[in-house]
Amino acid sequence: PAAARWIGALIRMTSSHPAMTRILNVVEGLQDRPFRTNALLLGEPGTGKEGLARALHHLMAPGTPLVRVDLVGYSDEEALAVLRGERAGAHHAAPEISDGAMLLIEEAAGLSLRVQTARLRLLKTGVVDQDGSSGKIATRAARRFQVNAIAMSDRDLAAEVTAGRFRHDLYLALARIALDLPPLRERMQDLAPAAVWIGNRVLRNAGRDYELMTAEEFARASSEDRAAAIELRADAIEALQRHTWPGNFRELEAVLER
C-alpha cells in the first residue's frame, strides 16, 4: 500500500535532522509494538503530513477506515452534524464517520471553540450532542462512535493554545503522538534521495518505463539498466539545493514533473 511505500521512503531518506530521527523512531516503535492512539502532525504545507498520517494509520489501525474530515468552511451546525455522523447539508459532501474509524483531520486549527468542544467530546466519549456542548445528553438519542484521530496543522498549535484560540484539553487529547515535519530547506542532505523517489513516482504515474537514478547509481548500473534510466546529475542536484523550496516536497514534485 501507499503507506508502506511512504514508510520505506522515510527510512531511506531520513538524515541526521533531529525531527526526522524522532519520526523514524516513532515509526519503528509502532512497527515493533503497534497500538492505537491519537496523533498530531505539524509542519508547513507540502512537508508530507498526509503521507505520514497514512503511514501512522497503516501502523496503528490497519484494515480500519481512514475518514478525511475537513471542516474548514463549514458552519458550526454543519460541522456538528458531521461529527454526529449525519450529513452536513447540500453545501458539503459530508464524510461518513463510522464506529472504529480513524479520523484524518485536515486542519486542526481554525474552527470555533464550540466545534472544538464537540470534537473533544467525540474523541473522549464517542458522542456529540445537538449543540456540541459537553453537558449531559440523552444516550438513547446519541450515536456512539469508538474513534481516534490523526490531526494535521500548518499552524503552531501550542501558540494557538496560548492565544486562547485552541482548547488546551483538545491539544493534549490529540498530541499523544506529536511530530513536527521540518521544511525541505532544513533537509538539503535529503534532497537527492527525495528527488529520486518523487521523480520515479512521477514517471510511474505517467506510465513511463524509465527509472531516475543519482549519478552514483547510474555509474554503478549495467549498460542494460542505463538504457532504461535517466541520470540525475550532480550539477542538477546542486541547482536544486540552491533553491529555498517554499512549497517544500509538493513544489519539488512539480519541478521534477515539469
Phi and psi in degrees as a GROMACS rama.xvg file:
@    title "Ramachandran Plot"
@    xaxis  label "Phi"
@    yaxis  label "Psi"
@TYPE xy
-58.1152  -37.4286  ALA-2
-63.002  -40.4142  ALA-3
-65.6076  -39.1788  ALA-4
-63.7252  -38.0788  ARG-5
-63.0159  -42.0561  TRP-6
-62.1215  -43.8827  ILE-7
-61.7844  -41.9259  GLY-8
-65.6789  -39.4662  ALA-9
-59.8055  -45.1924  LEU-10
-63.894  -39.2468  ILE-11
-71.4923  -34.2195  ARG-12
-92.6946  -13.8523  MET-13
-63.5016  131.51  THR-14
-108.05  -161.103  SER-15
-84.0825  3.04575  SER-16
-59.6745  126.304  HIS-17
-59.6253  -34.7793  PRO-18
-66.1332  -38.7076  ALA-19
-72.9645  -34.2988  MET-20
-61.9173  -41.8052  THR-21
-64.1004  -43.4496  ARG-22
-61.4912  -44.1021  ILE-23
-63.2345  -38.5565  LEU-24
-62.9203  -40.421  ASN-25
-65.143  -45.297  VAL-26
-60.7687  -46.5545  VAL-27
-65.4658  -36.556  GLU-28
-63.9486  -40.8605  GLY-29
-71.1126  -29.8653  LEU-30
-64.536  -39.584  GLN-31
-79.4465  -39.2689  ASP-32
-137.337  75.0846  ARG-33
-66.2568  139.921  PRO-34
-151.651  158.726  PHE-35
-101.173  128.138  ARG-36
-157.473  -174.277  THR-37
-92.9859  157.945  ASN-38
-143.981  151.368  ALA-39
-127.722  122.516  LEU-40
-116.598  123.126  LEU-41
-118.512  149.312  LEU-42
160.773  162.085  GLY-43
-63.1221  158.654  GLU-44
-57.232  138.034  PRO-45
86.9241  6.66727  GLY-46
-87.77  -4.31586  THR-47
102.679  24.9866  GLY-48
-63.7009  -41.6279  LYS-49
-67.6855  -39.5117  GLU-50
-60.9151  -42.9229  GLY-51
-66.3255  -38.5786  LEU-52
-60.2745  -44.3462  ALA-53
-66.7003  -34.7356  ARG-54
-66.0027  -42.5282  ALA-55
-64.6366  -39.7507  LEU-56
-61.1883  -43.2578  HIS-57
-59.9747  -36.2304  HIS-58
-80.7877  -39.8211  LEU-59
-84.7549  -38.4299  MET-60
-143.903  61.0112  ALA-61
-62.6201  140.114  PRO-62
86.5125  -5.12193  GLY-63
-97.0107  157.024  THR-64
-66.7762  141.518  PRO-65
-109.613  110.67  LEU-66
-105.839  115.411  VAL-67
-73.8065  126.45  ARG-68
-124.373  106.336  VAL-69
-119.742  103.498  ASP-70
-101.248  2.86208  LEU-71
-65.2829  129.025  VAL-72
95.4003  -10.762  GLY-73
-80.699  148.872  TYR-74
-71.3739  163.822  SER-75
-57.7788  -41.8875  ASP-76
-64.3591  -41.9294  GLU-77
-65.7157  -42.2714  GLU-78
-62.927  -41.8462  ALA-79
-65.1999  -37.078  LEU-80
-62.9705  -40.8411  ALA-81
-61.7641  -45.9898  VAL-82
-67.6176  -21.4443  LEU-83
-84.6508  -2.11592  ARG-84
83.1428  21.6198  GLY-85
-108.63  167.622  GLU-86
-72.0336  144.234  ARG-87
-90.5395  -1.70733  ALA-88
116.187  179.278  GLY-89
-73.27  -18.9281  ALA-90
-82.8354  -14.9383  HIS-91
-137.981  149.157  HIS-92
-88.8498  102.778  ALA-93
-73.578  134.543  ALA-94
-68.8299  152.745  PRO-95
-94.4975  93.3591  GLU-96
-77.5753  127.883  ILE-97
-131.323  163.58  SER-98
-62.8582  133.179  ASP-99
88.256  -3.06949  GLY-100
-74.9726  155.641  ALA-101
-104.465  125.656  MET-102
-89.2056  132.1  LEU-103
-103.871  100.045  LEU-104
-87.798  115.646  ILE-105
-61.7402  -53.683  GLU-106
-136.699  108.684  GLU-107
-68.6336  -31.4884  ALA-108
-88.1456  174.406  ALA-109
89.4792  -0.539267  GLY-110
-102.477  157.033  LEU-111
-65.9326  158.004  SER-112
-61.8491  -30.0903  LEU-113
-63.9848  -44.701  ARG-114
-71.172  -36.7245  VAL-115
-60.0932  -40.1117  GLN-116
-61.9268  -43.2013  THR-117
-64.7963  -39.085  ALA-118
-64.7046  -41.4478  ARG-119
-62.4077  -42.5404  LEU-120
-63.6611  -39.2891  ARG-121
-61.8213  -43.4463  LEU-122
-68.7728  -36.2343  LEU-123
-83.6825  -39.3676  LYS-124
-119.775  -15.0966  THR-125
83.6429  6.64506  GLY-126
-133.593  153.968  VAL-127
-135.93  129.572  VAL-128
-87.486  -175.611  ASP-129
-65.6379  -33.5803  GLN-130
-105.385  0.934651  ASP-131
81.3868  3.76713  GLY-132
-76.6673  171.13  SER-133
-99.5467  14.5346  SER-134
-76.8901  -179.856  GLY-135
-68.5974  144.646  LYS-136
-129.346  161.72  ILE-137
-77.4486  112.57  ALA-138
-65.3206  -27.5638  THR-139
-65.6659  -30.6789  ARG-140
-90.1165  -9.73501  ALA-141
-93.5936  143.729  ALA-142
-93.7848  129.833  ARG-143
-107.438  130.364  ARG-144
-122.439  141.223  PHE-145
-98.6334  104.589  GLN-146
-135.358  155.602  VAL-147
-124.738  169.887  ASN-148
-138.232  142.703  ALA-149
-114.095  110.405  ILE-150
-102.492  142.873  ALA-151
-121.682  150.017  MET-152
-155.896  141.313  SER-153
-83.246  -11.5579  ASP-154
-97.7036  162.998  ARG-155
-81.9602  99.759  ASP-156
-69.4905  -28.4561  LEU-157
-62.6213  -39.5868  ALA-158
-68.1363  -35.115  ALA-159
-65.2994  -36.5436  GLU-160
-64.4401  -46.4989  VAL-161
-59.9352  -36.4746  THR-162
-79.3214  -4.79258  ALA-163
81.4722  12.5827  GLY-164
-95.6849  -9.68278  ARG-165
-137.345  134.816  PHE-166
-66.3663  131.154  ARG-167
-64.2865  -39.8366  HIS-168
-70.6252  -31.6163  ASP-169
-69.2335  -40.618  LEU-170
-57.5495  -46.2353  TYR-171
-66.8944  -34.3953  LEU-172
-66.8573  -37.5514  ALA-173
-79.5229  -34.3563  LEU-174
-87.6994  39.2757  ALA-175
-66.0371  -38.742  ARG-176
-118.842  118.057  ILE-177
-120.974  120.221  ALA-178
-131.416  136.281  LEU-179
-106.943  126.402  ASP-180
-94.9824  118.006  LEU-181
-72.8523  152.82  PRO-182
-69.3146  158.761  PRO-183
-62.2239  -32.2181  LEU-184
-63.1972  -20.1115  ARG-185
-93.2159  0.856701  GLU-186
-128.585  42.2175  ARG-187
-61.606  -25.7012  MET-188
-68.1569  -17.5134  GLN-189
-95.8507  -1.73482  ASP-190
-65.5883  -44.4065  LEU-191
-61.9452  -53.4037  ALA-192
-63.0925  -32.6461  PRO-193
-66.3028  -40.9647  ALA-194
-64.099  -39.1538  ALA-195
-66.5174  -45.2706  VAL-196
-64.2115  -48.3005  TRP-197
-67.5078  -41.2797  ILE-198
-61.2513  -39.9424  GLY-199
-68.5704  -31.1537  ASN-200
-66.873  -39.7972  ARG-201
-61.7716  -45.6226  VAL-202
-63.2532  -42.5656  LEU-203
-63.5564  -43.9072  ARG-204
-66.5065  -26.4957  ASN-205
-86.6212  -1.67011  ALA-206
74.8943  24.5415  GLY-207
-90.3943  138.33  ARG-208
-93.5684  46.7637  ASP-209
-123.689  156.184  TYR-210
-124.522  133.495  GLU-211
-84.1632  133.011  LEU-212
-131.696  148.47  MET-213
-69.6069  167.667  THR-214
-60.4479  -37.1563  ALA-215
-65.7869  -44.0258  GLU-216
-65.336  -40.3502  GLU-217
-63.3874  -39.3878  PHE-218
-66.7445  -32.4236  ALA-219
-84.9123  -14.5372  ARG-220
-73.2455  155.551  ALA-221
-72.6999  163.952  SER-222
-61.7998  -33.8577  SER-223
-66.4019  -42.4408  GLU-224
-69.0478  -35.6215  ASP-225
-63.3806  -32.5887  ARG-226
-65.5899  -22.1826  ALA-227
-113.133  31.4808  ALA-228
-131.325  157.412  ALA-229
-117.814  126.995  ILE-230
-87.2504  128.659  GLU-231
-94.4923  95.112  LEU-232
-69.4849  161.911  ARG-233
-61.4299  -37.5822  ALA-234
-69.2202  -29.0582  ASP-235
-68.9201  -41.8844  ALA-236
-63.7357  -40.7347  ILE-237
-62.1481  -38.8971  GLU-238
-64.9116  -41.5158  ALA-239
-63.6713  -36.627  LEU-240
-73.8331  -15.4959  GLN-241
-80.0726  -13.2186  ARG-242
-87.278  150.239  HIS-243
-90.9314  -11.3475  THR-244
53.9387  62.8658  TRP-245
-62.8404  -25.3499  PRO-246
-93.0326  4.0163  GLY-247
58.1349  -142.028  ASN-248
-68.0357  -27.4145  PHE-249
-64.6195  -39.7335  ARG-250
-69.1351  -39.7191  GLU-251
-59.808  -41.5165  LEU-252
-62.1419  -41.9255  GLU-253
-63.8934  -40.1848  ALA-254
-66.0037  -44.8251  VAL-255
-63.9929  -40.2061  LEU-256
-65.5234  -41.9449  GLU-257
